[in-house]
Amino acid sequence: MARPRAPAAALVVGLGSPDRGDDAVGGHVARAVAAATNRRVAVLEHEDPTDLIELWSGHDRVVVVDATCSGAAPGTVVVLEAGAEQGLLPTDAWARTGRGGTHAFGLAAAVELARVLGRLPARLTVVGVEAVSFEPGAPLSRAVADTVPDAVDAVLGALQATAGAVAHGGRGADVPR
């Protein structure tokens, strides 16, 4: 008889389409984070932000990684604390992440809907990577690929506050170059 596994202390979601250029950055970061963390961190790659509220249900600590379109320099990493413990965000809080993201119903909409419904995780960190290319079938642009280690470090740093969640951190994970 198998022993039940302990629930994950945290959830990391790499959001984006794996075959649309820089939109795949969330998945690249998620895979590197999975290689750098222990089993107390659940790591998922997911394309559609419309069901994030269900994905993060039951988790108090969540980190979501997504491509952003805010007009910043390609590869810029932005970290936004958006959880229920943060309280209401100012009106311009999402401006630096490109409020709609790369999706019609974006990450910002999912977060704010979850806040209204009382289903926002206590601690939610959004790690955004400024994208430049969304061509179907294209790889990550050089600017975004070069920034993946920084995004991984941002995720691991956010997880460090979750006791026992990270086995080891830093740039030891396999990332695209």
N, C-alpha and C positions, 0 to 999 in steps of 0.2 A: 504494500500500500504506500503510495507516494505521500510524502509530507507536504502540507500546504505551504506555498511560498509566501513570504512576508510581502505585504503590499509595498509598492514602490514609494519611496520617500518623496520623489519628485517626478515630474513629467517634462520631457523636452519634445517639442513638436517642430520638425523642419517642414515648413509650409512652402508649397510651390510646385510647379509643373516640371518634371524631370527632363522634358524634351523641348524646352523653350528658352534656351540660352541662360541668361543670368537668373531667370525665375527659378532655376534649379538650385540656387545657392542654399536654400533651407535644407534640402536633402543632403548636400555635401557636408554642411556643418553638422547635421544630425548624425551622420555616419561616423564622423570624426569624434564627436562627443560620445557616442556609444562605445567606441574603442577605448576611450579614456576614462570611463566611469564604471562603477560596479553595478551589480544587479538591483541596487536600491533606487536606481534611476531608470524609469521607463522612457525609451526613446522611440519616437514614431516619425515616419515620413508621411506627409499628407498633402494632397493637392487642393482640397476645397475648404475654405474657411467657414462655410455655412454650418458645419456641424462641430466646430471647435467646442461649443458649449457642452456637447455630449462627451467629447473626447476628454476634456479636463474635469469632468464631473468626478467628485470624490478625491481630487488632489488639491491640497492647500498650497503647493509650490509648483508653479508652471513657468517654463521658459519657452517662448515661441520665436522661431527664427524665420524671417521672410525677406524677400527682395523688396526694396523701397524705390519710390520714384518721387523724390522731393526736390530735385534740382541741384542737390549737392554733388560734389565730385564723385565720379564712379569709384566704388570700393569703400566709400565712407561708411564706417560702422556707427550706428546710433543705438543707444540703450535707453529704453523708456520703462520706468516702473509704473505699472498700470493696475495693480491688484486692488482688491476691495479694501485692504489696509491703507491704501494711499488716499482714499476718499475721492471725491469728484476731481477729474482732471480739468485744468483750465481749457478754455475754448481752443487755444492754439497748440495744445500739447501734441496733437497728431501731425501738425504741419511739417515738422522735420522728418517724419516718416512717410510723407505722401499719403494722406488720410485713407484713400481708397486702395492703397497698395497696388498690386497688379491684377486684382480681382474685382468684378462688378460689385459683389458684396464682400468687402474687404475685412481685414483683420480688425481695423478700428471699429467697424460696424459690429462685428462679433463681440468685441470687448465691451462696447457701450450697451449693446443689447443684454449681454450677460449681467452687466452692472444693474440695469433697470429690473431685470428678472430676479435679482438676488442670487445669481449663479456664477458670479465671478470668483475665481480662486482668491484666497486671502493675499497671496503673493504671486503676482504675474509680472514677469519681465519680458519685454519685447526687444529682441536684438534684430535690428534692421541693417541690411547691407544695400547701399545705393547701387542700383543696377543701371546698365547702359544698353543691353541688347536682349531682345525677347524673340528672336527669330526661331521659328520651329526647326528643330533638328540641330541647332547650333550649340556648341559647347559654352562653358562659362567664358566670359571675356577675360582677358589677362588681368585687368584692374580688379575684377571681382575675385578671380582665382587667387590672386596674390594676397587678398584680404581675408580669405577663409581662415587662416590661423588666428588672426585678430578676433574674428567673430567667435571662433571656438574658445579662445581665452575669455571673451566676454561671457559666454554661456557658462563655462567652468567657474568663473568668478562669481556669477550669480548663484550657482549651485553650492559654492563653498559655505554659504550661510546655512545650508541644509545639512545638519550634522550627519556625518557618515555617508553622504551621498556620492562623494567623489573619491575614487580610489587613487587617482593621480591626475594631475592637470598639466597645463602648459602645452607646448608645441610638440609633444611626443606623438600625437595622433597623426595618422596618415591623412594628408589633405591634398587636394589637387594643386598642381603647379603648372 
